[in-house]
Amino acid sequence: MTQEFDILIVGGGLVGAALAASLRDSSYAIGLIEGNPPASEWPADEWDNRVYAISSASRRLLQKIGAWQRLDPARLGPVAAMKIYGDDGHSSLEFNALDAGVDDLAVILESRQLQSALWQTAAEAPNVTLISPARPESLVTDAEGALLTLTSGETIRTKLVVGADGAQSWLREQAGITAKVEPYQQWGVVGNFEIERPHYGAARQWFFEDGVLAWLPLAGNRISIVWSCNDERKAELLALTPEELAERIAAAGGRQLGALIAISPAAAFPLKLTHVEELTKAHVVLVGDAAHTVHPLAGQGVNLGFGDVAELANILKAEHPGRCGDYLVLRRYERSRREAIYLMQGVCHGLQKLFNNANPWLKPLRNLGLGLTDSMPWIKQQLIRHAMDN
Ligand SMILES: Cc1cc2nc3c(=O)[nH]c(=O)nc-3n(C[C@H](O)[C@H](O)[C@H](O)COP(=O)(O)OP(=O)(O)OC[C@H]3O[C@@H](n4cnc5c(N)ncnc54)[C@H](O)[C@@H]3O)c2cc1C
């Protein structure tokens, strides 16, 4: 028997689950297909080495759908200040929440905690059906909508199918939407550490000639790091023992927080820029990493995805349910998201190219830029506002 939905979301990661949860108070019947259902429990003393800096705009979305309230406040790391260091040994730029008149600039939280909160929120919505573990095998679209066949042989009919299936999106490929993928030839090496001296909620970021190191404040005396680096540095870092790695990270950050102790295994993720030609076709739309990826130096990837969710949910809720797959309706989403996506991709890409560049003329220029920006409070406030509201 063929199941029927108005909206079928492929991919129940952070963005797909957030979209399902955002539509919980609508009249749509929603299906959510996920290949790997997330864990809901883990040892209390373990810290996930994937963390996100969640912006104010994303937090508002998560609060509105009820997922934020499910997070354990004892595991959230509010960012009170952000210190950025250039590669000449003395240029720096500092943002802080007090100057911007806000409680925090962002909140650092663990991926699996947020994933579990979103999954539970979607699971409890009366109009959402979780189809998991499951994977689609084929997609056929026609004038009325789409027909998906799962690897189990089951079939699902829907008016709209949403690709929230990440950077390697199966749906994007099936729908014939071209993606231009530009690898950065860099890796994001991540890991968590206990620190000797308190971080007081300050995030720190060092721009080196061959990469960017970020220390993000976790709850308590802990930090999470992302070192965006080339192949050789990645191989060097992953070959170290936990003690050697902690010493290497402490030294790279000038021992600002004293000695470090590794509390989670290090891992590495390849970094790439993904541009898609279109965000939508009739009866098909893309959100999250399926629609765009950015360099993580500004910590904005999932925030951009939550921006897609907020916009698409608003448009779909305002529409007559029968029209949710119409190209003209979906084009409104495309038009309203294009600029935000291009802007964020441009900023992250530009910064990556400006700093990871051996050109001797660029070095004084970029460090001067940091120092100048630091001396201009108005510009700093505008930058903070923009980053907080993506
Ligand atoms: C090192 C690093 C650090 C980062 N730090 C930050 C940060 O600080 N802040 C930030 O905002 N962003 C950050 N990002 C980006 C962020 O990780 C991504 O933007 C985000 O995870 C994208 O979420 P998504 O739900 O779109 O995709 P994904 O997280 O990839 O989820 C896709 C989901 O779809 C499922 N799926 C895939 N294919 C199928 C299929 N065929 N059938 C069924 N299910 C399927 C997968 O199992 C998965 O659950 C970082 C990225 C990296 C690499």
The ligand as an SDF file (V2000), in Angstrom:
LIG
                    3D

 53 58  0  0  0  0  0  0  0  0999 V2000
   34.2000   20.8080   11.3720 C   0  0  0  0  0  0  0  0  0  0  0  0
   32.8530   21.4660   11.2410 C   0  0  0  0  0  0  0  0  0  0  0  0
   32.4330   22.3660   12.2110 C   0  0  0  0  0  0  0  0  0  0  0  0
   31.1870   22.9880   12.0930 C   0  0  0  0  0  0  0  0  0  0  0  0
   30.8190   23.8970   13.0430 N   0  0  0  0  0  0  0  0  0  0  0  0
   29.6340   24.5590   12.9130 C   0  0  0  0  0  0  0  0  0  0  0  0
   29.2370   25.5650   13.8830 C   0  0  0  0  0  0  0  0  0  0  0  0
   29.9100   25.8810   14.8630 O   0  0  0  0  0  0  0  0  0  0  0  0
   28.0390   26.1940   13.6920 N   0  0  0  0  0  0  0  0  0  0  0  0
   27.2470   25.9010   12.6050 C   0  0  0  0  0  0  0  0  0  0  0  0
   26.1920   26.5380   12.4480 O   0  0  0  0  0  0  0  0  0  0  0  0
   27.5960   24.9530   11.7000 N   0  0  0  0  0  0  0  0  0  0  0  0
   28.7540   24.2840   11.8110 C   0  0  0  0  0  0  0  0  0  0  0  0
   29.1010   23.3280   10.8920 N   0  0  0  0  0  0  0  0  0  0  0  0
   28.1650   22.9890    9.7980 C   0  0  0  0  0  0  0  0  0  0  0  0
   27.0820   21.9830   10.2390 C   0  0  0  0  0  0  0  0  0  0  0  0
   27.7060   20.8120   10.7070 O   0  0  0  0  0  0  0  0  0  0  0  0
   26.1520   21.6360    9.0850 C   0  0  0  0  0  0  0  0  0  0  0  0
   25.7480   22.8120    8.4410 O   0  0  0  0  0  0  0  0  0  0  0  0
   24.9040   20.8890    9.6000 C   0  0  0  0  0  0  0  0  0  0  0  0
   25.2430   19.6900   10.2480 O   0  0  0  0  0  0  0  0  0  0  0  0
   23.9740   20.5720    8.4420 C   0  0  0  0  0  0  0  0  0  0  0  0
   22.8200   19.9280    8.9110 O   0  0  0  0  0  0  0  0  0  0  0  0
   21.8460   19.1830    7.8920 P   0  0  0  0  0  0  0  0  0  0  0  0
   20.7250   18.6530    8.7460 O   0  0  0  0  0  0  0  0  0  0  0  0
   21.5230   20.0520    6.7430 O   0  0  0  0  0  0  0  0  0  0  0  0
   22.7050   17.9960    7.2870 O   0  0  0  0  0  0  0  0  0  0  0  0
   23.3140   16.7220    8.0300 P   0  0  0  0  0  0  0  0  0  0  0  0
   23.7470   17.0500    9.4040 O   0  0  0  0  0  0  0  0  0  0  0  0
   24.3320   16.1520    7.0940 O   0  0  0  0  0  0  0  0  0  0  0  0
   22.0650   15.7250    8.1480 O   0  0  0  0  0  0  0  0  0  0  0  0
   21.5830   14.9900    7.0460 C   0  0  0  0  0  0  0  0  0  0  0  0
   20.7420   13.8380    7.5790 C   0  0  0  0  0  0  0  0  0  0  0  0
   20.1720   13.1380    6.4850 O   0  0  0  0  0  0  0  0  0  0  0  0
   20.3630   11.7480    6.6590 C   0  0  0  0  0  0  0  0  0  0  0  0
   20.4410   11.1840    5.3120 N   0  0  0  0  0  0  0  0  0  0  0  0
   21.3790   11.4590    4.3590 C   0  0  0  0  0  0  0  0  0  0  0  0
   21.0970   10.7980    3.2270 N   0  0  0  0  0  0  0  0  0  0  0  0
   19.9790   10.0800    3.4830 C   0  0  0  0  0  0  0  0  0  0  0  0
   19.1980    9.1710    2.6990 C   0  0  0  0  0  0  0  0  0  0  0  0
   19.5230    8.9040    1.4160 N   0  0  0  0  0  0  0  0  0  0  0  0
   18.1150    8.6040    3.2710 N   0  0  0  0  0  0  0  0  0  0  0  0
   17.7710    8.8760    4.5570 C   0  0  0  0  0  0  0  0  0  0  0  0
   18.4610    9.7200    5.3530 N   0  0  0  0  0  0  0  0  0  0  0  0
   19.5540   10.3180    4.8030 C   0  0  0  0  0  0  0  0  0  0  0  0
   21.6340   11.5850    7.4540 C   0  0  0  0  0  0  0  0  0  0  0  0
   21.6500   10.3720    8.1800 O   0  0  0  0  0  0  0  0  0  0  0  0
   21.5560   12.8170    8.3730 C   0  0  0  0  0  0  0  0  0  0  0  0
   20.8820   12.5350    9.5720 O   0  0  0  0  0  0  0  0  0  0  0  0
   30.3360   22.7010   10.9770 C   0  0  0  0  0  0  0  0  0  0  0  0
   30.7480   21.7720   10.0120 C   0  0  0  0  0  0  0  0  0  0  0  0
   32.0120   21.1710   10.1240 C   0  0  0  0  0  0  0  0  0  0  0  0
   32.4490   20.1950    9.0580 C   0  0  0  0  0  0  0  0  0  0  0  0
  1  2  1  0
  2  3  1  0
  2 52  2  0
  3  4  2  0
  4  5  1  0
  4 50  1  0
  5  6  2  0
  6  7  1  0
  6 13  1  0
  7  8  2  0
  7  9  1  0
  9 10  1  0
 10 11  2  0
 10 12  1  0
 12 13  2  0
 13 14  1  0
 14 15  1  0
 14 50  1  0
 15 16  1  0
 16 17  1  0
 16 18  1  0
 18 19  1  0
 18 20  1  0
 20 21  1  0
 20 22  1  0
 22 23  1  0
 23 24  1  0
 24 25  2  0
 24 26  1  0
 24 27  1  0
 27 28  1  0
 28 29  2  0
 28 30  1  0
 28 31  1  0
 31 32  1  0
 32 33  1  0
 33 34  1  0
 33 48  1  0
 34 35  1  0
 35 36  1  0
 35 46  1  0
 36 37  1  0
 36 45  1  0
 37 38  2  0
 38 39  1  0
 39 40  1  0
 39 45  2  0
 40 41  1  0
 40 42  2  0
 42 43  1  0
 43 44  2  0
 44 45  1  0
 46 47  1  0
 46 48  1  0
 48 49  1  0
 50 51  2  0
 51 52  1  0
 52 53  1  0
M  END
$$$$
